[in-house]
Amino acid sequence: MLLRQSQSLKDKRQVVRSVLERLRNAFHVAAAEVESQDDHKVIVLGVAAVANEVAAVQRTLEQVRNALRGHPVAEFVSAETEVLSPMF
């Protein structure tokens, strides 16, 4: 995500904290900032979801992407998705 208006790491931390809290509460996922912590204009998030069906995880992650695309301050740039399934 891109924060065009951010002037400092403090500005960025405020947005990151808000986004992470919203994702965790709305979608019951684990989420954290995983890269670019020192760049006040870039947010890179990692999001994890667990379910008993791959389709449920994919739906949840799509909902997360849609929520991030609609964020009023941070611009959604791209996403990478990897779904792991059990090897039984």
Phi and psi in degrees as a GROMACS rama.xvg file:
@    title "Ramachandran Plot"
@    xaxis  label "Phi"
@    yaxis  label "Psi"
@TYPE xy
-118.225  130.197  LEU-2
-107.9  87.7356  LEU-3
-64.672  -33.3518  ARG-4
-89.1141  -5.95242  GLN-5
-67.7372  132.864  SER-6
-108.505  -11.6889  GLN-7
-157.11  167.948  SER-8
-65.1836  -29.6643  LEU-9
-63.2355  -43.7718  LYS-10
-58.9133  -46.5129  ASP-11
-62.812  -46.2303  LYS-12
-58.3624  -37.5222  ARG-13
-63.0459  -44.1591  GLN-14
-68.1621  -45.454  VAL-15
-59.3492  -47.1288  VAL-16
-57.9422  -43.6409  ARG-17
-65.1107  -45.2093  SER-18
-63.1243  -47.678  VAL-19
-61.6869  -44.0753  LEU-20
-62.3094  -43.0128  GLU-21
-63.3467  -44.1707  ARG-22
-64.23  -45.5149  LEU-23
-61.3483  -43.9075  ARG-24
-73.9489  -40.4957  ASN-25
-79.2374  -33.8613  ALA-26
-119.638  -0.423948  PHE-27
53.0741  51.0338  HIS-28
-116.392  163.533  VAL-29
-92.7553  135.134  ALA-30
-147.404  144.371  ALA-31
-156.665  156.858  ALA-32
-77.95  127.106  GLU-33
-116.665  -13.1931  VAL-34
-150.207  168.387  GLU-35
57.0534  34.3218  SER-36
-61.9177  -25.1631  GLN-37
-95.6317  0.372067  ASP-38
-100.011  112.743  ASP-39
-74.297  -2.91185  HIS-40
-108.946  -9.80313  LYS-41
-121.89  133.348  VAL-42
-120.427  124.2  ILE-43
-119.162  117.131  VAL-44
-109.702  149.17  LEU-45
-114.673  133.21  GLY-46
-128.99  134.974  VAL-47
-127.657  139.544  ALA-48
-134.297  148.254  ALA-49
-128.339  134.998  VAL-50
-154.654  169.312  ALA-51
-85.5184  -4.06654  ASN-52
-134.08  139.555  GLU-53
-60.1717  -39.8441  VAL-54
-60.0038  -36.5578  ALA-55
-66.1163  -41.0053  ALA-56
-64.7631  -44.553  VAL-57
-61.375  -41.8037  GLN-58
-62.4852  -44.3591  ARG-59
-62.0945  -46.0663  THR-60
-65.9272  -33.5883  LEU-61
-66.6848  -39.6453  GLU-62
-64.0506  -39.1635  GLN-63
-62.3755  -47.442  VAL-64
-58.3222  -43.6749  ARG-65
-63.3312  -39.404  ASN-66
-64.0978  -41.0092  ALA-67
-68.044  -36.3359  LEU-68
-61.9106  -30.6667  ARG-69
-91.8278  8.42796  GLY-70
-64.4553  133.897  HIS-71
-74.0231  -19.0788  PRO-72
-112.183  -43.5106  VAL-73
-96.8518  133.546  ALA-74
-88.6996  124.895  GLU-75
-72.0186  127.257  PHE-76
-106.207  -52.4423  VAL-77
-162.87  168.783  SER-78
-146.269  147.663  ALA-79
-122.478  136.368  GLU-80
-124.652  135.38  THR-81
-135.06  122.257  GLU-82
-111.389  124.595  VAL-83
-103.906  136.732  LEU-84
-121.82  156.721  SER-85
-63.2857  150.299  PRO-86
-105.491  52.7853  MET-87
